[in-house]
Amino acid sequence: MEPKYPHIVVEVPIGGISAYDLIVQVETAMHRDGADRSTISRFLSEMSQSGGSDNDLGPLLATVTKWVTIREKRFDKPRILIEFYGGGDWDGKTLDSHSSDPREAQIAFHYYDFTRNGEIGRAFHGVSMGQFERMVRGEITSSDLKFEPGKSHKYTVMERLDEGDEVLVRIKYSVRDANKGKETES
């Protein structure tokens, strides 16, 4: 079936786009290529009724391709690998921005941006990565988070390696225990 507006082409990254970003990219392309407001409103209405989500883009893509042409593209962003070590829930875990799992790819880019492109010494504190991951999957809400009084999970960029079109950022885990007055590895 030919899309309603085949001349509107939207390029999306292979294996790494959220439902929201897909909708925004299509809406932006429609504006750019001269679609009128009522057409865009009908598109957005149909998208909201499609039932798709970040975990299942299938229904959204089926709806989008009725309207415009979708072209998958590997963008020129380098492959980002975020490796956690030193203990904690994500000890030994590596996130890959080119993962076929869109959520993993999105989280890898998020941490790369959050650490100012893997700046050595950049650190962040908060809940454990295990709790964060359970919250992202919808298994718990922010009100379910368990905080240990006086303890803070700390993640620090210790190393950044650039090799061609790949960047490895190594993040070390430690725990700050105010009760003991020191920072320790797990």
N, C-alpha and C positions, 0 to 999 in steps of 0.2 A: 504494500500500500504506500503510495506517495504521500509524504508529509504535506500539510496544508500550506506551509511556507518553506519549500525545499531550498530556496536561495539563502535562508538563514542557517548558517553553519555554526555549531558550537563545538569547540575543541575541549575535551575533558581529559584529565590525566588518567592514565591506565592504572586501575587498582587503587585509587586514592582520592575519592571525592565524597563529601558528605551530601546528604539529601538537600540540606539548606543551600550549600554551595552550588549544587547542580541547578536548583531552581533560580538562584540569583544569576548564574551565568546565562541561562536561557532568557530570563527577563531582560538582562543587560543587552544581549545580542538582538532581541526583538526591538528594544528601544533604538539601538544603534542602526538597525536596518530599516527603520521607519514604520514599524507596526503601530497602529493607532491604539489609544487607551482602552477602547472596548475589547479589542482583540487580546491585549495583554491581560485584562481583567478576566476574560473567559478562560484564557490559558491558566492563570493562577487559581481560578475556581476549580477547574478540572484537576489541577495538580493536588489541591488540598483534599480532593475526594478520592485520589488514586490509592491511598492506603500504604504507600511505600514508607520506608524508614532507612536510617543509616545501616541497619543490619540487613535490610532487603531492598536494594535499589531497583529490583526487577519491575514492580508495578509503576514506579516513577519513570523509568526509562521507557517502558511501553507507552506511557502517556506522552512523554516528551517527544518520542519519535513520530507521534501522530501530528505534531506541530512543526518540528524543525528537523534538520539533518544533524545527527551527532557523529562526530569523528573523534576516535580515541587518539591520543597523542602522548608520547613520552616527552615531557618538558625537559628543558636543559638544566633543571636543578640537579645538583650532585646527589648521589646516593648518600643518605645520612644513616649512619649506624650509631645507636646510642647504647653503650654497654654499661651495665651496673655491676659493681663488685664491692667487696668489703663486708658483706653480710646483709641482713635485712631480707624482706620478702622477695625482692627482685634480684638477689645475688645470682650472678651468672646469666641474667636475662639480657638479651640484645634486641632492641627495637630497630626495624628496618623501614626506611621511608619508601622503599620499592616493594614492600610486602604485598602479596595479593589480598591481604586482609586490610580493607580501607581504614578501619579503626586504628590498627597498629601503625600504618603509614602516617595517619593524621597525628597520632600521639608522638611519633618520632620527630616529625616536623615541629610539633608544639614544643618539645623539650629543646630542640635545636634553637628555636627562636627564643625560648624562655631563658636559655643560658647565653644569650647574645652570641649566637653562632658558635657555641662551644668555647667560650672565653675561659682560659685557664684561671682557676681560683674562684670562678663564679659559683655561688652556692645558693641553695634554697632550703627552707625548713618547712616542716608540716607533718601531716599524717603519714603513716607508712605507705609505701607504694602498693602493697597488697590491699590496704583499705581503699586507696584511690582507685585501683583497678576494679574492685567489687562495686564501687560507687558508679564508675563509668558503665559497667555492665548492667546497672540497675538493680543489683542484688541488695544494696543498702542505700539509704539516703544520708544526707549530711547530718541529720539528727541521730543516726545510728552510729556515727563515728565514735571510736573509743579512744579517749585521751588518757594518758598516764600522767598524773600530776608531776610536774617537774621534769618530764622527759620530752625531748624534741628530736624528731628524726631529721638528720641533716644530710644533704646530698651535695657534693662538691665536685666540680669539673677538675680533674687532675691531669688529663692528657687530651690532646687533640692531634690527630694524625691525618694529613691530607695526602692522598695518593691518587692522582689523576682526577677522575670524576667521582671519587668516594671520599667521605669524611668520616672518621671514627672519633667519637667523643666518649671518653671513659669517665664515668661518674662514680665516685667513691661514697659509700654509705658510712655514717657514724651516728652515734646517739649522744646527745647532750643530756646529762643527768644533773640537774641543778641541785638535787639532794646530796650528791657526792662531789659536786663542784668541778667535774671534769667531763671531757668528751672521750668516748671510748668507741672502738670498733665492736661490732657484734660478735 
